[in-house]
Amino acid sequence: MKPIWHSLDISLDQINEYNTGTMGEHIGIEFTEIGPDYLRAIMPVDKRTTQPYGLLHGGASAALAETLGSVASALIIDPAKQICVGLEINANHIRGVKVGYVHGIAKPLHLGSSTHVWDIRILDDDHKLVCASRLTVAILLKK
């Protein structure tokens, strides 16, 4: 399979730098794998990402999904000419999680010149589906 990324010479350390000073860094998102057509990250289930019942907050799942899809789009576009911004996100919360990590994987459904659509699946440590999300990203020309 031909890789979808703009540059094939990018490391996980460089990808994780996208999180510096962002919500992703604050809630502990860490990119763990880049494949030819997917990006993976993990996020802890802890006091930063849970709601009052001790369950993973749906907004934290949405933040993980949007971070994965947005960074994946950023790795596809030509950063000298384009920027990408989230346009719409949908998240179905399937299962609660109280401890451990959640593992997200973003795969493209559509990679057009003006929009990207990502399928993001979030699983628990036992590989059970926690959240199914779809993110649409707008691709804009730099001014």
JOVENRA-V25655 format. One record per backbone hydrogen bond with DSSP energy under -1.0 kcal/mol. CO is the residue of the C=O (numbers start at 1). NH is the residue of the N-H. E is the energy in kcal/mol with one decimal. If there is no record, write none. Layout:
BEGIN
co=CO nh=NH e=E
co=CO nh=NH e=E
END
This chain:
BEGIN
co=11 nh=15 e=-2.2
co=12 nh=16 e=-2.9
co=13 nh=17 e=-1.0
co=15 nh=18 e=-1.5
co=16 nh=19 e=-1.3
co=17 nh=20 e=-1.2
co=19 nh=22 e=-2.3
co=22 nh=26 e=-2.0
co=23 nh=27 e=-2.6
co=24 nh=29 e=-2.7
co=25 nh=28 e=-1.0
co=30 nh=42 e=-2.5
co=33 nh=40 e=-2.9
co=36 nh=4 e=-2.2
co=38 nh=35 e=-2.6
co=39 nh=106 e=-2.7
co=40 nh=32 e=-2.0
co=40 nh=33 e=-1.2
co=41 nh=104 e=-3.1
co=42 nh=30 e=-2.4
co=43 nh=102 e=-2.6
co=46 nh=49 e=-1.8
co=49 nh=57 e=-3.1
co=51 nh=54 e=-2.7
co=55 nh=51 e=-2.6
co=57 nh=61 e=-1.8
co=58 nh=62 e=-2.3
co=59 nh=63 e=-2.2
co=60 nh=64 e=-2.4
co=61 nh=65 e=-2.6
co=62 nh=66 e=-3.0
co=63 nh=67 e=-2.3
co=64 nh=68 e=-2.6
co=65 nh=69 e=-2.5
co=66 nh=70 e=-2.6
co=67 nh=71 e=-2.4
co=68 nh=72 e=-2.3
co=69 nh=73 e=-2.4
co=70 nh=74 e=-2.3
co=71 nh=75 e=-1.5
co=73 nh=76 e=-1.5
co=73 nh=77 e=-2.1
co=75 nh=6 e=-2.9
co=78 nh=81 e=-1.9
co=78 nh=82 e=-2.6
co=81 nh=142 e=-3.0
co=83 nh=140 e=-2.8
co=85 nh=138 e=-3.2
co=88 nh=136 e=-3.0
co=90 nh=134 e=-2.0
co=92 nh=132 e=-2.1
co=97 nh=56 e=-2.3
co=100 nh=45 e=-2.9
co=102 nh=43 e=-2.0
co=103 nh=123 e=-2.8
co=104 nh=41 e=-2.1
co=105 nh=121 e=-2.1
co=106 nh=39 e=-1.6
co=107 nh=119 e=-3.2
co=110 nh=117 e=-2.6
co=114 nh=139 e=-2.7
co=115 nh=112 e=-2.6
co=116 nh=137 e=-3.1
co=117 nh=109 e=-3.6
co=117 nh=110 e=-1.7
co=118 nh=135 e=-2.1
co=119 nh=107 e=-2.4
co=120 nh=133 e=-2.9
co=121 nh=105 e=-2.0
co=122 nh=130 e=-3.4
co=122 nh=131 e=-1.8
co=123 nh=103 e=-2.9
co=124 nh=127 e=-2.2
co=128 nh=124 e=-2.2
co=130 nh=94 e=-3.0
co=130 nh=95 e=-1.4
co=131 nh=122 e=-2.8
co=132 nh=92 e=-2.9
co=133 nh=120 e=-2.8
co=134 nh=90 e=-2.1
co=135 nh=118 e=-3.0
co=136 nh=87 e=-3.4
co=136 nh=88 e=-1.6
co=137 nh=116 e=-2.3
co=138 nh=85 e=-2.1
co=140 nh=83 e=-2.5
END
